[in-house]
Amino acid sequence: RGEVRKTNYSQPEHVIWDVEALEEFAVGKIAKVFGDEYAVIDNYKSRVRLPAYPYLLVSRITKLDAEIHQYRPSAMTTEYDIPLDAWYSVDGQIPWAVSVESGQCDLMLISYIGIDFEAKGRLMYRLLDCTLNFLTDMPKEGHTLRYDIRINSYARSGDNLLFFFEYDCYVGDERVLIMRNGCAGFFSQEDLDAGKGIIMTQKEMDARAKIVKRHFEPLLRTTKTHFDKADLRKLSDGDIAGAFEDSAYDLHGKSPSLRLPDGDMLMLDRIADVDPRGGAWGLGMMMGEKDLHPEHWYFPCHFVDDQVMAGSLVAEGCVQMMQFYMMYLGLHLTTDDARFQPVHGLPQVVRCRGQVTPQIGKLIYRMEIKEIGTHPSPYAIADVDVILDGKIVVDFKDLGLKLAEKSPEDKAIYGRDVLARADMLGATPTVRDGITIMKDAPINEWHLEQFAFGSIADCFGEDFRLYDGRLTPRQPNSELKLISRILQVNGTRHVFDNTPSLISEYDVPLDAWYYEQNHAPTMPYSILMEIGLQPCGFLSAWLGSTLEYPQETFFFRNLDGDGKIHHLPDLRGKTITNHVSLTSSTSYQGMIIQKFTYALSADGVVFYDGTASFGYFTTDALANQVGLDRGNPTYAWMDVQGVAPYVVDLTDADVRGAYQTASDDKPHLRLPDDKLIFLDRVDIVADGGKDGMGYVHGYKQIDPSTWFYRCHFYQDPVMPGSLGVEAILQALQVFAMTTGLADEFVSPRFDHLDDHQFVWKYRGQVVPKNEFLHLEIHINGIERADDNGIILRGTANLWRENMRIYEVRGVSLKISESA
């Protein structure tokens, strides 16, 4: 989340401060950005800053009209490039909070004028008021937002300074959002502690007493009045019927964009109460709650030395309350392929009179609907009070939201069609060698083919022409090619210390070979690993990791890693997005060692993530590998103990057939077949192993013609470490089938374990010249799952001949009832 720092957008000619300077302003020294005249400010315990990632939403500053120490009308123009597949977006559209918060550089403008020379770390910035007016629909991925920010006037009260500002937001030449009546100030801790929140005036109370109740008949009714985080997550997944526990709410895929934001942008934890006839207007009242914790992401980044929850995120919770209520009433059924959009031209007033600082507590949202209708499209307008510790800290008046059906252009671009989204950015789809590609677009199928088989200069550029005709690290190909495209690379070639990153996608075929050949319709763990890890190699190559050593021949190998499945969905026919970042790169003694993070998501939900270390090694370095035991030969536990195992000989046709052929009533109780079977023999000691809970040993004769050697890699055949992990899991499946652990189930299947982490270490390779590999698993847990499934846990080792080269911890397998 939040690691996208740069984009491939063209940079304007006149850039005063780029994204690196903005990062420095947010977390580092002001003097490095504004100059030595500001150096004294860096000595104060706090100063005006921009938010840090992931809430730094500015890409560059292009205009400045201001002078140090001159409190006169001043101006600044900023730009923010909305990345593709942004962590916060919903089906390509950004949320309310991001649209508003991207105008955050009033902070930088008042800082440049020099407020911190006066504040001296004693006074902190806080927003007080603003009025927002959306003139068009919400911006979308691929847009560049331009903000013309103006400070118009100032006022002083004792030590406190107030300033009054506004901004206009544009996409291209179209003005999409205006903010007026902005007021912010600088206050001491004593001032902030003494705040009493928003107090209703007598005039407001009198006006409220005169409100005449009205009536709106909901299109649907549910008896539920309390919705927990799991219900809200269903709305993030688009499962409206599941959230409201009524099939009448189901859209049957008609409006896939009608979802709450997910992940870190979901700013509600529960709806505590909802009454469609409640509130002063009689049109509905809701109570929502947001749990607070000092470690939640929005505190450390806003701001690094003055942590306080951004008002835009507090208001985002209000917007999500309204989105929930419109679905609760069934308004979504009156539209065809709609999105949530702001009510155009409606001034929305936000007042902040309290701060939300790091704490264990709860924000309470009290929303009252004041207007609702279905013409010309379904809409609602509400007032919201946000309450903390009994005080109203924020109120939001005239929040307006509507359900707007997508335009033909919107439908074409912002469905699941990545080609169309790239086309929106100016990339023209063409066909080359029978492959649909995007000219002048992020890396596509044709480029990836060149990286796998052809001239890698055609993928990465002329800097790589020196590798033509030479052995060089490659992308896996054919059955193991598990990248469809690179949407975005964020970094600078030869620069490794600023967390370069990329976003890749992989389109899972509906009839993927690894689904069809697996024991059940689930993605094998090895394929998950490969989808996660392959873009790490692409990013490393793109950065030119080996170009500093032009005469050297390198081999690219995975060394260590971990991966955690949160919950694995059915991925057939879906597009998997991978966010990869390089976190470190070190060169020494002819080797390059790099570390990465990766995170796989589908439909906006992260389901598998982890870390990985890779190395570039010379021919001599690979020849001198010493494995995990410093070159000393080691042996499997059963050989050392001299025990006689139960042998499952999978080279015997009858035995193999018995383990790979399932009965009609238990169709998933079998081993994978064809390309997915990686063992010739499995030895079992039911009560053996280091923990006495079970022991499994597997053996495989190496065949140089095995399919994966031609896929991994071209001119450098090596068994993927992920397939070694897959062999370990298959040995565990044989243990479960042989010992009868699955007998109690009516129709058992083998599953991955949710919220569980595998950890692997590789210190050697299996290449075609090797004779055999073998592996062992020490079972250290057999337990009952909450759903009455059975979970097996263990640790594993894998040998190439007598050299132990793999160690895998957290090995797990779940036996459960088929759905």
WOBELLIN-V259460 format. One record per residue. N is the residue number from 1. PSI is psi as a letter, one per 40 degrees, with the letter a starting at -180 (999 if undefined). D_FIRST is the distance of its C-alpha to the first C-alpha in whole Angstrom. Layout:
# WOBELLIN-V259460
n & psi & d_first
N & PSI & D_FIRST
N & PSI & D_FIRST
This chain:
# WOBELLIN-V259460
n & psi & d_first
1 & h & 0
2 & e & 4
3 & e & 6
4 & h & 8
5 & d & 11
6 & i & 14
7 & i & 15
8 & e & 19
9 & i & 20
10 & i & 24
11 & h & 24
12 & i & 27
13 & d & 30
14 & g & 30
15 & h & 27
16 & d & 27
17 & h & 24
18 & a & 21
19 & d & 17
20 & d & 18
21 & d & 21
22 & d & 19
23 & d & 16
24 & d & 20
25 & d & 21
26 & d & 18
27 & e & 18
28 & b & 21
29 & h & 25
30 & d & 26
31 & d & 29
32 & e & 27
33 & d & 26
34 & e & 29
35 & i & 32
36 & d & 34
37 & d & 35
38 & e & 32
39 & d & 32
40 & d & 34
41 & d & 31
42 & e & 29
43 & e & 31
44 & i & 30
45 & d & 28
46 & i & 26
47 & i & 26
48 & h & 24
49 & i & 21
50 & i & 18
51 & i & 15
52 & i & 13
53 & i & 9
54 & e & 7
55 & e & 10
56 & h & 12
57 & f & 13
58 & h & 16
59 & d & 17
60 & i & 21
61 & h & 24
62 & e & 27
63 & i & 29
64 & h & 31
65 & g & 34
66 & i & 34
67 & i & 36
68 & h & 36
69 & e & 38
70 & h & 39
71 & g & 38
72 & i & 39
73 & h & 37
74 & i & 34
75 & i & 31
76 & i & 28
77 & h & 27
78 & i & 23
79 & i & 21
80 & h & 17
81 & h & 16
82 & h & 14
83 & i & 12
84 & i & 13
85 & f & 11
86 & i & 9
87 & d & 6
88 & e & 9
89 & i & 12
90 & h & 14
91 & f & 16
92 & e & 16
93 & h & 17
94 & i & 15
95 & i & 15
96 & d & 18
97 & d & 16
98 & d & 14
99 & d & 18
100 & d & 19
101 & d & 17
102 & e & 17
103 & f & 21
104 & e & 20
105 & e & 22
106 & d & 25
107 & d & 24
108 & d & 24
109 & d & 27
110 & d & 29
111 & d & 28
112 & d & 30
113 & d & 33
114 & f & 33
115 & d & 32
116 & e & 31
117 & d & 35
118 & d & 36
119 & d & 33
120 & f & 33
121 & e & 30
122 & d & 32
123 & h & 31
124 & i & 28
125 & h & 26
126 & h & 26
127 & h & 26
128 & d & 29
129 & i & 29
130 & i & 28
131 & h & 30
132 & i & 27
133 & h & 29
134 & h & 27
135 & e & 29
136 & a & 28
137 & i & 25
138 & i & 21
139 & i & 20
140 & i & 18
141 & i & 16
142 & e & 18
143 & i & 19
144 & h & 20
145 & h & 20
146 & h & 23
147 & h & 24
148 & h & 28
149 & h & 28
150 & h & 31
151 & h & 32
152 & d & 36
153 & i & 37
154 & i & 37
155 & i & 39
156 & i & 40
157 & g & 41
158 & b & 42
159 & e & 39
160 & h & 36
161 & h & 35
162 & i & 34
163 & i & 33
164 & h & 33
165 & i & 31
166 & i & 30
167 & i & 28
168 & h & 28
169 & h & 25
170 & i & 26
171 & h & 24
172 & b & 27
173 & e & 30
174 & h & 29
175 & h & 29
176 & d & 26
177 & h & 26
178 & i & 28
179 & h & 28
180 & i & 31
181 & f & 33
182 & h & 30
183 & h & 31
184 & i & 29
185 & i & 31
186 & h & 31
187 & i & 32
188 & i & 33
189 & d & 32
190 & d & 35
191 & d & 35
192 & d & 31
193 & d & 33
194 & e & 36
195 & h & 34
196 & e & 35
197 & a & 33
198 & h & 34
199 & h & 38
200 & h & 39
201 & i & 42
202 & d & 46
203 & d & 45
204 & d & 42
205 & d & 44
206 & d & 47
207 & d & 45
208 & d & 43
209 & d & 46
210 & e & 47
211 & h & 45
212 & h & 46
213 & i & 44
214 & a & 44
215 & h & 43
216 & h & 40
217 & h & 41
218 & i & 37
219 & d & 37
220 & i & 36
221 & h & 37
222 & i & 35
223 & e & 36
224 & h & 33
225 & e & 32
226 & h & 30
227 & h & 26
228 & a & 24
229 & d & 20
230 & d & 21
231 & d & 23
232 & d & 20
233 & d & 18
234 & d & 20
235 & d & 20
236 & d & 17
237 & e & 18
238 & e & 21
239 & g & 23
240 & d & 25
241 & d & 29
242 & d & 27
243 & d & 26
244 & e & 29
245 & f & 31
246 & h & 33
247 & e & 33
248 & d & 35
249 & e & 31
250 & h & 30
251 & e & 30
252 & f & 30
253 & e & 27
254 & d & 29
255 & g & 26
256 & e & 23
257 & e & 21
258 & g & 22
259 & i & 19
260 & i & 17
261 & i & 14
262 & a & 12
263 & b & 9
264 & e & 8
265 & e & 10
266 & h & 13
267 & f & 15
268 & i & 18
269 & d & 19
270 & i & 23
271 & h & 26
272 & d & 28
273 & i & 31
274 & h & 32
275 & h & 35
276 & e & 36
277 & e & 39
278 & a & 38
279 & i & 38
280 & d & 40
281 & e & 40
282 & e & 40
283 & e & 38
284 & i & 35
285 & i & 33
286 & i & 30
287 & h & 29
288 & i & 25
289 & i & 23
290 & h & 20
291 & h & 20
292 & i & 19
293 & i & 18
294 & d & 18
295 & e & 15
296 & i & 13
297 & d & 10
298 & e & 12
299 & d & 15
300 & d & 14
301 & e & 13
302 & g & 15
303 & i & 17
304 & d & 18
305 & e & 21
306 & g & 22
307 & h & 19
308 & i & 20
309 & h & 18
310 & h & 17
311 & d & 20
312 & d & 18
313 & d & 16
314 & d & 19
315 & d & 21
316 & d & 18
317 & d & 19
318 & d & 23
319 & d & 22
320 & d & 20
321 & d & 23
322 & d & 25
323 & d & 23
324 & d & 24
325 & d & 28
326 & d & 29
327 & d & 28
328 & d & 30
329 & e & 33
330 & e & 32
331 & d & 32
332 & d & 30
333 & e & 33
334 & e & 35
335 & i & 32
336 & h & 32
337 & g & 28
338 & i & 27
339 & i & 24
340 & h & 23
341 & i & 24
342 & i & 26
343 & h & 29
344 & h & 30
345 & e & 33
346 & h & 32
347 & h & 32
348 & h & 29
349 & h & 30
350 & h & 28
351 & h & 29
352 & h & 28
353 & f & 30
354 & i & 28
355 & i & 25
356 & h & 22
357 & i & 22
358 & h & 20
359 & i & 22
360 & h & 23
361 & a & 24
362 & h & 24
363 & h & 23
364 & h & 26
365 & h & 26
366 & h & 30
367 & h & 30
368 & h & 33
369 & h & 34
370 & e & 36
371 & i & 36
372 & i & 36
373 & i & 37
374 & e & 37
375 & h & 38
376 & e & 38
377 & i & 34
378 & h & 33
379 & i & 32
380 & i & 32
381 & h & 32
382 & i & 31
383 & i & 31
384 & h & 29
385 & h & 29
386 & h & 27
387 & h & 28
388 & h & 27
389 & f & 30
390 & e & 33
391 & i & 32
392 & h & 31
393 & d & 28
394 & h & 27
395 & i & 29
396 & h & 28
397 & h & 31
398 & f & 31
399 & h & 28
400 & h & 29
401 & i & 27
402 & i & 29
403 & h & 28
404 & h & 29
405 & i & 29
406 & i & 28
407 & i & 30
408 & d & 31
409 & d & 28
410 & d & 25
411 & d & 26
412 & d & 27
413 & d & 24
414 & f & 21
415 & a & 22
416 & e & 20
417 & h & 22
418 & d & 20
419 & d & 24
420 & d & 24
421 & d & 21
422 & d & 22
423 & d & 25
424 & d & 24
425 & e & 23
426 & e & 26
427 & h & 26
428 & h & 29
429 & h & 29
430 & i & 32
431 & h & 34
432 & h & 34
433 & f & 36
434 & e & 36
435 & h & 32
436 & h & 30
437 & i & 28
438 & h & 27
439 & h & 29
440 & f & 27
441 & i & 23
442 & i & 21
443 & h & 22
444 & a & 24
445 & d & 26
446 & d & 29
447 & d & 27
448 & d & 25
449 & d & 29
450 & d & 30
451 & d & 28
452 & d & 29
453 & d & 33
454 & a & 34
455 & h & 34
456 & e & 30
457 & d & 31
458 & e & 31
459 & d & 27
460 & e & 26
461 & i & 29
462 & d & 32
463 & d & 31
464 & e & 31
465 & d & 35
466 & e & 36
467 & e & 35
468 & h & 37
469 & e & 39
470 & i & 38
471 & h & 36
472 & i & 32
473 & i & 29
474 & i & 28
475 & h & 26
476 & i & 27
477 & i & 29
478 & b & 31
479 & d & 30
480 & e & 27
481 & h & 25
482 & f & 22
483 & h & 20
484 & d & 21
485 & i & 20
486 & h & 17
487 & d & 16
488 & h & 15
489 & h & 15
490 & h & 14
491 & a & 16
492 & h & 20
493 & h & 23
494 & e & 24
495 & h & 21
496 & e & 19
497 & e & 19
498 & f & 16
499 & f & 13
500 & i & 14
501 & i & 11
502 & i & 12
503 & h & 11
504 & i & 14
505 & i & 16
506 & h & 19
507 & h & 21
508 & h & 23
509 & i & 27
510 & d & 28
511 & f & 31
512 & h & 29
513 & d & 31
514 & d & 29
515 & d & 29
516 & d & 33
517 & e & 34
518 & i & 32
519 & d & 34
520 & i & 32
521 & g & 29
522 & i & 26
523 & h & 24
524 & i & 25
525 & d & 23
526 & d & 24
527 & d & 23
528 & d & 19
529 & d & 20
530 & d & 21
531 & d & 18
532 & d & 15
533 & d & 17
534 & d & 19
535 & e & 17
536 & d & 17
537 & d & 20
538 & d & 20
539 & d & 18
540 & d & 20
541 & d & 23
542 & d & 22
543 & e & 21
544 & f & 25
545 & d & 25
546 & e & 28
547 & d & 30
548 & e & 31
549 & g & 33
550 & d & 35
551 & e & 38
552 & i & 36
553 & h & 35
554 & i & 32
555 & h & 31
556 & h & 27
557 & i & 26
558 & h & 24
559 & d & 25
560 & i & 22
561 & i & 19
562 & i & 18
563 & h & 16
564 & h & 16
565 & h & 17
566 & d & 16
567 & h & 18
568 & h & 19
569 & i & 20
570 & h & 23
571 & e & 21
572 & h & 25
573 & e & 24
574 & i & 21
575 & h & 18
576 & h & 15
577 & h & 12
578 & h & 11
579 & h & 8
580 & h & 10
581 & i & 10
582 & h & 14
583 & d & 14
584 & i & 18
585 & h & 21
586 & h & 24
587 & h & 28
588 & i & 31
589 & f & 34
590 & e & 34
591 & i & 30
592 & h & 27
593 & h & 24
594 & i & 20
595 & i & 17
596 & i & 14
597 & i & 11
598 & i & 10
599 & h & 9
600 & h & 11
601 & i & 11
602 & h & 14
603 & f & 15
604 & e & 11
605 & h & 11
606 & h & 10
607 & e & 13
608 & h & 13
609 & i & 11
610 & a & 13
611 & i & 14
612 & i & 17
613 & h & 20
614 & i & 22
615 & i & 25
616 & h & 28
617 & i & 31
618 & i & 35
619 & d & 37
620 & d & 39
621 & d & 36
622 & d & 36
623 & d & 39
624 & f & 39
625 & h & 37
626 & e & 38
627 & a & 35
628 & e & 34
629 & f & 38
630 & f & 39
631 & e & 41
632 & h & 43
633 & h & 43
634 & i & 42
635 & i & 43
636 & i & 42
637 & d & 43
638 & d & 45
639 & d & 47
640 & d & 47
641 & e & 49
642 & f & 51
643 & i & 50
644 & h & 51
645 & i & 48
646 & h & 48
647 & h & 48
648 & h & 46
649 & h & 47
650 & e & 45
651 & e & 47
652 & h & 50
653 & d & 49
654 & d & 50
655 & d & 48
656 & d & 45
657 & d & 46
658 & d & 46
659 & d & 43
660 & e & 41
661 & h & 43
662 & i & 42
663 & i & 45
664 & d & 44
665 & e & 44
666 & g & 41
667 & e & 39
668 & e & 36
669 & g & 38
670 & i & 38
671 & i & 37
672 & i & 35
673 & i & 37
674 & b & 38
675 & e & 35
676 & e & 33
677 & h & 36
678 & f & 36
679 & i & 39
680 & d & 42
681 & i & 43
682 & h & 42
683 & h & 44
684 & h & 43
685 & h & 45
686 & d & 44
687 & f & 44
688 & a & 44
689 & i & 41
690 & d & 40
691 & e & 40
692 & e & 42
693 & e & 40
694 & i & 40
695 & h & 40
696 & h & 39
697 & h & 40
698 & i & 39
699 & i & 41
700 & h & 41
701 & h & 43
702 & h & 41
703 & h & 42
704 & e & 42
705 & e & 42
706 & i & 39
707 & d & 36
708 & e & 33
709 & d & 35
710 & e & 35
711 & d & 32
712 & g & 30
713 & i & 31
714 & h & 33
715 & e & 36
716 & g & 34
717 & h & 35
718 & i & 33
719 & h & 32
720 & h & 28
721 & d & 27
722 & d & 25
723 & d & 29
724 & d & 30
725 & d & 28
726 & d & 29
727 & d & 32
728 & d & 32
729 & d & 30
730 & d & 34
731 & d & 36
732 & d & 34
733 & d & 35
734 & d & 39
735 & d & 39
736 & d & 38
737 & d & 40
738 & d & 43
739 & e & 43
740 & e & 43
741 & d & 40
742 & e & 39
743 & d & 43
744 & e & 42
745 & i & 40
746 & d & 41
747 & g & 39
748 & i & 37
749 & i & 33
750 & h & 31
751 & i & 28
752 & i & 24
753 & h & 24
754 & i & 21
755 & f & 18
756 & i & 20
757 & h & 19
758 & i & 21
759 & h & 22
760 & i & 24
761 & h & 26
762 & h & 28
763 & f & 31
764 & i & 33
765 & i & 33
766 & h & 35
767 & i & 37
768 & d & 40
769 & e & 43
770 & i & 42
771 & d & 44
772 & i & 42
773 & i & 39
774 & i & 39
775 & i & 37
776 & i & 37
777 & h & 35
778 & h & 36
779 & h & 35
780 & e & 34
781 & h & 34
782 & h & 35
783 & i & 34
784 & h & 34
785 & i & 31
786 & d & 31
787 & e & 31
788 & e & 34
789 & i & 33
790 & h & 34
791 & h & 31
792 & h & 32
793 & i & 30
794 & i & 31
795 & i & 31
796 & i & 32
797 & i & 33
798 & h & 34
799 & i & 37
800 & h & 38
801 & b & 42
802 & e & 42
803 & h & 39
804 & h & 37
805 & e & 33
806 & i & 31
807 & h & 30
808 & h & 27
809 & i & 26
810 & f & 25
811 & h & 27
812 & i & 27
813 & h & 29
814 & h & 30
815 & h & 33
816 & i & 33
817 & h & 35
818 & i & 34
819 & 999 & 33
